[in-house]
Amino acid sequence: MKRIRIPRDLYVERLLARRMNGFVKVLTGIRRCGKSYLLGTLFRERLAAEGVAADHIVAVDLDDRRHVALRNPLKLDAYVRGKVRRGRSPYYVFIDEIQRSIKVPAPGVDLASVAPEDRDDAFVTFYDVLNGWRNLKNVDVYVTGSNSKTLSSDIATNFRDRGQQIRVWPLSFAEWLPVSGLVDKMEAFHRYLTWGGMPVAALTDDPDERSDYLKGLFDEVYLKDIRERHGIKDDLVLANLIDILSSDIGSLTNPHKVGDTMDSLWKIRPSDHTLKSYIEHLEDAFLFGHARRFEVKGRRYLDSPVKYYATDLGLRNARLNFRDTDPSHPMENAVYNELLRRGCNVDVGVVPISARDAQGRQSIRQHEIDFVVNRGRDKIYVQSALRMDDAEKERRETLPLRKTGDFFKKIVITEGYGEPQADADGIIRVGVIPFMLDETILKRL
């Protein structure tokens, strides 16, 4: 494996911007995407360069066997408080893989005398400890974690509105390109669609080693974590579910449709409730994310189905043994991930359009815009179209954009290097290379 430094400046700047702001900074994301390296190496180095002394950075990796005892939140609290001194000089506390922390009975509490409805309050968790550290005026707290249910969805509640999430993704194309060794950016992009952005995979030259690494992550890390966390004994359904979601990225689906597919392919029919729970487990582990459908003219969300996308295309392709060679859906997936990485909220757009058939009968069809991108009050419609080779293909791709009935920006991303250029309807066509490499392109259009 090559030893190359990957700066990840976007995340370092986000961390620096939140320094000493009174919040617990929670770095979340799929395991092995580089959270620990970001916090323990890149951010630490930046602090050191600004003059922060080494003994003012207190780092604990709860995944390390040497720190098993510190998974007890009371012992972790005592350890950290023993390292910091009150005063004006700031201390930085880094806790890696915080989800490995356990909950323990509060000192002096007799659990047998606690009513069942009060049991939760009889335990001490890492939330209690982290909230306590916020009262230390010269202590700045950062934690990493790989379970969204433990962290992301509970940040506001358990940190009492004093926690901030920073989502960390596998390497973006812009981060991956300099370490790829490739000059031709389009060739590099297609390779990125194949191998994804997991840092170790990106720095591994041998394709067989890369493939083995990605497959091993699924079996030895992600699936093992999910089985242990949720007590899953027979993971045949889970494995088949992953295969279906991986095969159908960018397609509308729901638990019932997934169940129908399993019944057709493997003659097994788990309940919709089971499949819904398993999909939630996969999203909690950051393996997949979803986009809901939003009716543009009616300005309302529609019920299921939704679209699922893989957090890393290399992991997805490894799961499928690299069988899927059509780049259109992977490109759509890469655009989805890039929009989220840039801090956008992303939905799938639905535009009802009235039309008449050959017999003059009128009907309304639902046409799709790949992504409705929201940033505050700003809205942008984004269509991902690998190629628009002829006039009919272009008409189909741009029809829902022309029928939204509003004046928000409308973009079509296609394969290639094309710089942004608007047509007579104001629809901007841009190549995927400038889109993926220019962080500011949405603001400039």
C-alpha positions in Angstrom: 0.0 0.0 0.0 1.3 3.5 -0.9 2.1 5.8 1.9 0.6 9.1 0.7 -0.8 11.9 2.8 -4.4 12.8 2.0 -5.1 16.2 3.4 -8.9 16.2 3.7 -8.9 20.0 4.2 -12.7 20.3 3.9 -13.1 18.5 7.2 -10.1 20.0 9.0 -11.5 23.4 8.2 -15.0 22.4 9.5 -13.4 21.2 12.8 -11.3 24.4 13.1 -14.4 26.6 12.5 -16.1 24.8 15.5 -13.2 25.0 18.0 -14.0 25.9 21.6 -17.7 26.7 20.7 -19.2 24.9 23.7 -20.5 22.0 21.6 -19.5 18.4 21.5 -18.3 17.8 18.0 -19.5 14.3 16.8 -17.7 12.9 13.7 -19.9 10.2 12.2 -19.6 8.0 9.2 -19.0 4.5 7.9 -16.2 2.6 9.6 -12.8 2.8 7.9 -13.7 6.0 6.0 -10.9 8.0 7.8 -12.5 9.6 10.9 -9.8 8.5 13.2 -7.0 9.7 10.9 -8.8 13.0 10.4 -9.1 13.6 14.1 -6.0 11.9 15.5 -3.6 12.9 12.8 -4.7 15.8 10.6 -6.5 17.8 13.1 -3.9 17.1 15.8 -1.2 18.2 13.5 -3.0 21.5 12.7 -3.4 22.2 16.4 0.2 21.4 17.1 1.2 23.8 14.2 -0.7 26.5 16.0 1.2 25.9 19.2 -1.1 23.5 21.2 1.2 21.4 23.4 1.1 17.6 23.1 -0.1 17.2 26.7 -3.1 19.4 26.0 -4.5 16.9 23.6 -6.1 13.9 25.4 -6.9 11.1 23.0 -8.6 7.8 23.8 -9.4 5.1 21.2 -12.1 2.9 22.6 -11.5 0.4 19.8 -8.0 -0.2 21.2 -7.7 -3.2 23.6 -5.4 -1.1 25.8 -8.4 1.2 26.5 -11.1 -1.5 27.2 -11.4 -0.4 30.8 -12.2 3.1 29.6 -15.4 1.9 27.9 -16.8 2.2 31.3 -18.0 5.9 31.2 -17.2 6.5 34.9 -13.6 5.4 34.3 -13.3 7.4 31.1 -14.5 10.4 33.0 -12.0 10.0 35.8 -9.2 9.4 33.2 -9.9 12.6 31.2 -10.4 14.8 34.2 -7.1 13.5 35.6 -5.4 14.8 32.4 -6.8 18.4 32.2 -6.1 21.3 34.5 -8.4 24.2 35.1 -7.3 27.5 33.6 -7.3 29.5 30.4 -5.1 27.2 28.4 -7.4 25.0 26.3 -7.4 21.2 26.3 -8.7 19.1 23.4 -10.3 15.8 24.1 -10.6 13.2 21.3 -12.6 10.0 22.0 -12.5 7.5 19.1 -15.4 5.0 18.4 -17.5 6.3 21.2 -20.3 3.8 20.5 -18.0 1.2 22.1 -18.8 2.8 25.5 -21.1 0.8 27.7 -23.7 2.0 30.2 -23.1 1.2 33.9 -25.3 1.6 37.0 -25.0 5.0 38.7 -22.9 4.9 41.9 -25.0 4.2 45.0 -28.1 3.1 43.0 -29.8 -0.1 43.9 -31.3 -1.3 40.7 -33.6 -3.7 42.5 -35.4 -0.7 44.1 -35.7 1.3 40.8 -39.1 1.2 39.1 -39.0 -0.2 35.5 -40.0 3.1 34.0 -37.1 4.8 35.8 -34.4 2.3 34.8 -32.8 4.5 32.1 -32.1 7.2 34.7 -30.4 4.7 37.0 -27.5 4.2 34.5 -24.5 6.4 33.5 -23.8 6.6 29.8 -21.2 8.4 27.7 -23.8 11.1 27.0 -23.7 12.0 30.7 -19.9 12.1 30.7 -19.6 14.2 27.6 -22.3 16.6 28.8 -20.3 16.9 32.1 -17.1 17.8 30.2 -18.9 20.7 28.5 -19.0 22.4 31.9 -15.2 22.5 31.9 -14.7 25.9 30.3 -11.3 25.2 28.9 -12.1 21.7 27.4 -13.1 21.2 23.8 -14.6 17.7 23.1 -14.5 15.7 19.8 -15.8 12.2 19.4 -16.0 9.8 16.5 -18.6 7.1 16.0 -19.9 4.6 13.4 -23.5 4.1 14.4 -26.0 6.7 13.4 -28.7 5.6 15.7 -26.4 5.9 18.7 -25.2 9.3 17.6 -26.8 11.2 14.8 -30.4 10.8 15.6 -29.9 11.4 19.3 -27.5 14.3 19.3 -30.1 17.0 19.9 -31.8 15.0 22.7 -28.9 13.6 24.6 -26.5 16.5 24.2 -29.3 18.9 25.2 -28.9 20.9 22.0 -25.2 21.2 22.6 -23.9 18.6 20.1 -22.9 19.1 16.5 -22.6 16.4 13.9 -19.9 16.4 11.3 -20.5 13.7 8.7 -17.4 12.2 7.3 -17.5 10.4 3.9 -15.1 8.2 2.1 -12.8 10.1 -0.2 -14.5 12.3 -2.7 -13.4 12.2 -6.3 -11.5 15.5 -5.8 -9.6 13.9 -2.8 -9.1 10.6 -4.6 -7.8 11.9 -7.9 -4.4 13.2 -6.7 -3.6 9.7 -5.2 -4.9 7.7 -8.1 -1.8 8.3 -10.3 -4.0 8.9 -13.3 -3.7 11.8 -15.7 -6.8 11.3 -17.7 -9.6 12.6 -15.4 -12.4 10.8 -17.3 -10.5 7.5 -17.0 -9.9 8.3 -13.3 -13.6 9.0 -12.8 -14.7 5.6 -14.2 -12.1 3.9 -12.0 -13.5 5.9 -9.1 -17.0 4.6 -9.9 -15.5 1.1 -9.8 -13.3 1.2 -6.7 -14.9 4.0 -4.6 -13.2 6.1 -2.0 -12.3 4.0 1.0 -8.9 5.3 1.9 -7.0 2.0 2.2 -8.5 0.8 -1.1 -7.5 4.0 -2.8 -3.9 3.6 -1.6 -3.6 -0.1 -2.6 -2.1 -0.6 -6.1 -2.9 -4.3 -6.6 -6.6 -4.8 -7.9 -6.8 -8.2 -6.3 -5.7 -6.9 -2.9 -8.1 -3.9 -3.3 -11.0 -6.3 -4.1 -10.2 -8.6 -1.2 -10.0 -5.6 1.2 -13.4 -4.3 0.2 -15.0 -7.7 0.4 -13.4 -8.3 3.8 -14.8 -5.0 5.1 -18.3 -6.2 4.4 -17.9 -9.6 6.0 -15.5 -8.9 8.9 -16.4 -5.4 9.9 -19.9 -4.2 8.8 -21.9 -7.4 8.8 -20.2 -8.5 12.0 -21.0 -5.2 13.7 -24.7 -5.3 12.6 -25.1 -9.0 13.7 -23.6 -8.3 17.1 -25.4 -5.0 17.7 -28.8 -6.3 16.8 -28.5 -9.9 17.8 -29.0 -11.3 14.2 -28.4 -15.0 14.3 -29.2 -16.0 10.7 -28.0 -13.3 8.3 -29.2 -14.9 5.1 -32.0 -12.3 4.8 -29.6 -9.5 5.6 -27.1 -10.7 3.0 -29.8 -11.0 0.3 -31.1 -7.6 1.3 -27.6 -6.1 0.8 -27.3 -7.7 -2.6 -30.7 -6.4 -3.7 -30.1 -2.8 -2.5 -26.6 -2.9 -4.1 -28.0 -4.1 -7.4 -30.8 -1.5 -7.4 -29.1 1.7 -6.4 -31.1 4.7 -7.8 -34.3 2.6 -8.2 -37.5 3.2 -6.4 -38.2 0.4 -3.9 -39.6 -0.4 -0.4 -39.5 -3.4 2.0 -42.5 -5.0 0.3 -40.9 -4.9 -3.2 -37.6 -6.2 -1.7 -39.6 -9.1 -0.2 -41.2 -9.9 -3.5 -37.7 -10.0 -5.1 -36.4 -12.4 -2.4 -39.4 -14.6 -2.9 -38.9 -14.7 -6.7 -35.1 -15.3 -6.5 -34.6 -17.3 -3.4 -38.0 -18.5 -2.3 -37.8 -16.8 1.0 -40.3 -14.2 2.2 -39.4 -12.3 5.3 -42.0 -9.9 6.7 -42.1 -6.3 5.7 -41.4 -5.4 9.3 -38.2 -7.5 9.4 -37.0 -6.0 6.1 -37.7 -2.4 7.3 -35.7 -3.1 10.4 -32.8 -4.5 8.5 -32.7 -1.6 6.1 -32.6 0.7 9.1 -29.7 -1.3 10.5 -27.8 -0.8 7.2 -28.5 2.9 7.2 -27.5 3.2 10.9 -24.1 1.6 9.9 -23.9 4.2 7.1 -23.7 1.6 4.4 -26.7 3.0 2.5 -28.7 6.2 2.5 -32.0 7.1 1.0 -33.8 9.9 -0.8 -37.5 10.5 -0.4 -39.8 11.6 -3.3 -40.9 15.2 -3.3 -43.8 16.4 -5.6 -42.5 19.6 -7.0 -45.7 21.3 -7.9 -47.7 20.1 -4.9 -44.8 20.8 -2.6 -45.3 17.7 -0.5 -43.5 14.5 0.3 -44.9 11.2 -1.1 -45.0 7.9 0.8 -42.8 5.0 -0.2 -41.2 3.9 -2.4 -37.8 5.7 -1.9 -34.4 5.5 -3.6 -31.4 3.9 -1.9 -27.8 4.8 -2.6 -24.5 3.2 -1.5 -22.2 5.3 0.7 -19.2 3.9 -1.2 -19.3 2.5 -4.7 -16.3 0.3 -4.2 -18.0 -1.5 -1.3 -21.1 -1.9 -3.4 -19.3 -3.2 -6.4 -17.2 -5.6 -4.3 -20.5 -7.0 -2.9 -21.6 -7.7 -6.4 -18.3 -9.2 -7.4 -17.8 -6.3 -9.8 -20.5 -7.7 -12.2 -22.3 -4.4 -12.9 -20.4 -2.5 -15.5 -23.1 0.0 -16.5 -21.8 3.4 -15.2 -25.1 5.3 -15.4 -26.5 4.4 -12.0 -23.0 4.5 -10.3 -22.6 8.1 -11.7 -26.0 9.1 -10.3 -24.9 7.5 -6.9 -21.6 9.5 -7.0 -23.5 12.7 -7.7 -25.9 12.0 -4.8 -23.0 11.4 -2.4 -21.2 14.5 -3.5 -24.3 16.7 -3.0 -24.6 15.3 0.6 -20.9 15.7 1.3 -21.2 19.4 0.3 -23.9 19.8 2.9 -27.0 19.7 0.7 -30.4 18.2 1.6 -31.4 15.9 -1.3 -34.8 14.5 -2.4 -36.1 12.8 -5.5 -38.3 15.2 -7.6 -41.6 14.1 -9.0 -43.3 16.3 -11.6 -46.9 15.3 -12.8 -47.2 16.1 -16.5 -50.4 15.9 -18.5 -50.3 14.3 -22.0 -52.6 12.9 -24.6 -52.1 9.5 -26.3 -52.7 8.7 -30.0 -56.4 8.4 -29.4 -56.6 11.8 -27.8 -57.1 10.5 -24.3 -55.6 12.6 -21.6 -53.6 11.2 -18.7 -51.1 12.4 -16.1 -47.7 10.7 -15.8 -45.2 11.2 -13.0 -41.9 12.3 -14.4 -38.7 12.2 -12.3 -36.0 14.7 -11.5 -33.1 12.8 -10.0 -32.4 15.3 -7.2 -34.1 18.2 -5.7 -31.2 20.0 -3.8 -32.0 22.3 -0.9 -29.6 24.6 0.8 -31.6 26.9 3.0 -34.0 28.8 0.9 -32.1 28.0 -2.3 -33.3 25.1 -4.4 -31.6 23.5 -7.4 -32.9 20.7 -9.7 -30.2 18.2 -10.8 -30.6 15.6 -13.4 -27.8 13.0 -13.8 -27.6 11.7 -17.4 -24.6 9.8 -18.4 -25.1 10.6 -22.1 -27.6 12.7 -24.1 -26.7 11.4 -27.5 -29.8 12.4 -29.5 -32.6 14.9 -29.5 -35.1 12.4 -28.1 -32.9 11.5 -25.1 -32.3 15.1 -24.4 -36.1 15.8 -24.6 -36.8 13.0 -22.1 -34.2 14.1 -19.6 -35.1 17.8 -19.7 -38.9 17.5 -19.9 -39.5 17.4 -16.1 -37.0 20.3 -15.6 -39.0 22.4 -18.1 -42.3 21.5 -16.5 -41.6 22.4 -12.8 -43.4 25.7 -13.1 -40.8 27.7 -11.2 -37.6 29.6 -11.8 -35.1 27.7 -9.6 -31.8 26.6 -11.2 -31.9 23.5 -13.3 -28.8 21.4 -14.1 -28.1 18.4 -16.2 -24.8 16.6 -15.4 -23.4 14.5 -18.2 -20.3 12.5 -18.8 -17.3 14.6 -19.8 -15.5 17.8 -19.2 -18.1 20.3 -20.4 -18.1 23.7 -18.6 -21.5 25.0 -17.6 -23.6 26.2 -20.5 -27.2 27.2 -20.5 -29.7 26.4 -23.3 -32.7 28.5 -24.5 -34.8 27.3 -21.6 -32.2 28.2 -19.0 -31.2 24.6 -18.3 -27.5 24.3 -17.5 -25.6 21.4 -18.9 -22.3 20.6 -17.2 -19.8 17.8 -17.4 -19.4 15.5 -14.4 -15.6 16.2 -14.1 -16.0 20.0 -13.4 -19.0 19.2 -11.2 -17.1 16.7 -9.1 -13.9 18.7 -8.8 -15.3 22.2 -8.2 -16.7 22.6 -4.6 -18.2 26.0 -5.5 -19.9 25.1 -8.8 -23.5 25.1 -7.4 -23.0 28.6 -6.0 -21.5 29.9 -9.2 -24.1 28.6 -11.6 
